[in-house]
Amino acid sequence: MPTNNPEYSRRYRLLHRDRIRVRRQAYLAEQADRIRERKRAYNATHQEEIRATSKAYLQKNAERERKRKHEYHKAHPEVARRSWFNRRAKLRGAGGSFSIADERRVFGLQKGCCWWCGEKLADTYHRDHRVPLSRGGRNDASNVVLSCGPCNLSKAKRLPEEWCGRLL
């Protein structure tokens, strides 16, 4: 059995593909914790290298990644809205984040009604900051309510006390 012969190795892999796959899966399952820890250690010590490789890949494949992201956001509009919402808050320097789980919880607490006027919310409701980001409000579940478009747009950058909508 010539084990250093590349042709022999190629033929062996072709003939025993299923057997090799089963053996590999068993090894990966058995060593999952060790492999995960080794990857964590590598990532921790090679952050700059990983960042540079990732940046180079994104630059080389910018158009493909833009299309992939566009398709994903088209298929998952709630993720796109949340991403935009959190990015806007981050650019304004507001702390916190508001997840889809937070949004669902707030929707349930509000019983599907606008926070300000009490009308039933349509599918295209708005996320409104009680204390606007421009006035020092945070982007977390304690400061975000769900409202109908007319209430959110008329409230604009005002505090609840300055606006004639429902008071807290």
N, C-alpha and C positions, 0 to 999 in steps of 0.2 A: 504494500500500500504506500505509494509515494505521496506523502502528505504535503510536500513543498511544491508539488506540481499544480500550477494554476488551472490547467485544463481539467485535471482530476477533481479539484475542489469545485469548479463550476458545474461539472456533471453531477457531482454528489449533491450539491444544493438544489439542482433541478429535480433530481430523482426523489429526494427526501424533504421536499418543501414543507409538507404538512407536519411531518415529524419534528422538523426544526422549529416551526411556528409554535407548536404545542410546548416544546421544551423551553423556548424563549418566554412564552407567556407565563409558564410556571415559575421560571426564574424571576421575572419581573414582579409577579405577585408575592413571591416569597421574600424578595429583597426590597420591597416598595419603600419601607421606612428608611433604609440605608441609602437608597438612591435619592430619595427626596432630600435627605439631610446633606448629601454630597452636592446636589444641585444648589441648595440654599447657600452652602459654604462658598461654592464657586461664584455664584451671583454676588455675594457680599464682597468678595475680594476682587472682582473684575467689573465693577459697576461702570467705570469710564469706558472700558473696552466694549461692553455690551451697549452702552448708550451710543457710542460712535458707530458701531455696526448697524444698529437700528436706524440711526439718522441717515447713514449712507444708503441703506435699503429703501427708506422712504423717499429719498431724493431720486434714486434710480427708478422707482416704481410709483412716482407721485400720481400719475394719471390713473393707473389701475387702482391704487388705494383710494383715491377720491371717488371713483365709480363704485367701489365696494362699499365705502361708507355711505354714499348716497343711496344705494340699493337697500342697505341695512336700515337706514333711517326711514326710508319709504315703507318698508315692511314693519317697522316698529316705531310709529310716530310718538308714542309715550316716552320712549327713550330719547328721541331727538328733542322733544320739548324739555325734558328734565335736564339734558346736557346743556341746552341753550340757557335755561333758567339758572343753573349753577355756574355756568361760565360768566354770564352777565354779572352775577353777584360777586364772583371772584375778581373780575376786572374792576369792580367798584370798591374792592377791599373789604367787603362784608364777610364776616366769619360764618361758619356753619355750612350745612348742605341739606337739601330737601330731596329725599329719595322717592321712588315710586311707591314704596311701602308706606312712607309718611303720607303721601298724597291719598292713597286708598284709605288709610286710617282717618285722615281729616274728612274725606268725603263721607265716610260712615258716620263720624261724629256729627257732621252737619246734616245728616240724613238726606244728602243729595240736593240740598237747597243752598242758595246764595247766602253768604254770611251777612251781607248788608241789607238786602231787601226781602229775603226769605222765599223768593221765587224758585221753582224747580230749575236745576242746572241742566243745560243742554249738553250735548257731547263736546262742544267746543268751549267749555268754561275756562276762566282765567285763574291763574295763581296770583294772589294779591298779597303784598307785604302790608301788614297793619301799619307798622312804622316803616315808611319807604327807605330803600337802601340809600337814597341820596340824603336822607335825614338821619343816618346813623343806625338804621335797622339791621338786624341780622338775617341771614338766609337760613333759618332753621324752622322746625315744625312749630315752635312756640310763636313765631312771628308771621307765618304764612297761613292765609285762609283762602278758600275757593270762593269765587264770586262770578256773577254773570258779567258779560262784556260791558254793558252800559254802566253798571256800578263801578267797575274797575276803572274804566276810561274816564268817568266823571270825577272820581276820587283823585286820580292822577298822583301827584307827589304830596298831597296834603295828609296831615295827621287825621285820625278819626274825629277828634274834637273840632277840627277846622272844616270838616265836611258835614253835610246835613244828612248823611246816611245813618244807618243803625249804629248806636253807640255800643261800646264794649260792655 
